[in-house]
């Protein structure tokens, strides 16, 4: 399995974690961790993926999923929607309120986009 580099690096940045610190905490050489994160290896061992996910407090699926679809709640969403949900997840609570209000307003102005067929 491969790691989704951009997701892991974003989580590390958000939490102020350097690759050196993460490698040290996970008892992995910094060079090896860098190779895992930047796709140097075609396969990252499952136990390492689990350790990285646990360390970043996310699911294994979140850091490895390469599909164009994403299961969120009760719905399946396309890649563009998944990016919106992913970005929303990283907002501060005050910004989430603003985003929710904007989305609500957009849906009111364009009711054809408020439901999927």
N, C-alpha and C positions, 0 to 999 in steps of 0.2 A: 504494500500500500504506500501511497505517496502523501505527503503533507501539503496542504494548501498554504503555500508560503505567505501570501498576503494576509491571510487571516491570523496566522500565528504571529507574524511580525507586528500587525496592528495591535493584537492583544498584549504583546510584550511592551510596545510603546505606551499603550494606555496605562499599564501597570508599572511603568518605569523599570522594566526588567531588561538587563543587557544580555546578550548571548553568552558572555563570559559568566555572568552570575547564574543564569539558567543552567549552563553546562556544569558548573561547580555544584549546584544544588541537586542536579540529577546524576551526578557522578559520571558524566560523559565528557570526553575530550572536547574542548571548544572547536577544534577543527572538524571533528565528526559531526557535532551538532550543526555547525555551519553547513556542512555537506547535506545533512538531512533537510534543513530548512530551505536551501537553495537548489534542491533537485539534483545534486551531484550523484546521489544513489538512486537507482530505479526502485528499490524496495527499502522501506524503513521497517525494522522489526516491530511486530505488533506490540510487544511489551514496551518498547520505547515510545510508540505513539500513545499508548495508554498513560504512560508516565508524563508525557508532555501535556496531554489533555487534562489530567488530574492537576498538574502543576498550574495550568492556566485556568482551571476551574470551568472547563467547557467539556462538551461531549466529544468522543472520538469522531463521530459523524461530522461534527462542526468543522474540525480541522482536516478532515480527509475527503469530504464529499465533493465530487467533481461533476455531479449531475446537473443538468439544466433546470431541474425541478427541485423544489424545496417544500417539505411538509412543515407547515406552520399551523398549529391548532388543528382545526378540522378541514383545512383547505390545502390544496396543492397549488403552488404558485410558480409562474414562469421565472426565468432568470432575472429579468428586470425587476419584477416585484420582489424577488428574494433579495436583491441588492438594496431596495428601499427598506425592507424589514431589517436587514443587517445593519444598515446605517442608522435606522431609528433606534435599534438596540443600544447604540453607543452614545446617544444623546443624553445630556443632563436632564433631570426631571423637568426643569422649567422650560427647556427647549422642546421636550416631548409634548408639553401642553400646547405650545405654539404650533408645532407640527400637526397635532391632532386637530386643532381648530382650522388650520389651513386645508387639511384633507377634507374635513367636514364641509367647509365652504365650497371646495371644488366639486364635491359630490352633489351638493345642492344645485350648483350651477350647471352641471352636466349629468343629469340623472341616468342617461344611457350607459355611463361607465360605472354606475354604482352596483350593478349585478353582473355576474358572468353567465353566459348561456351555455 
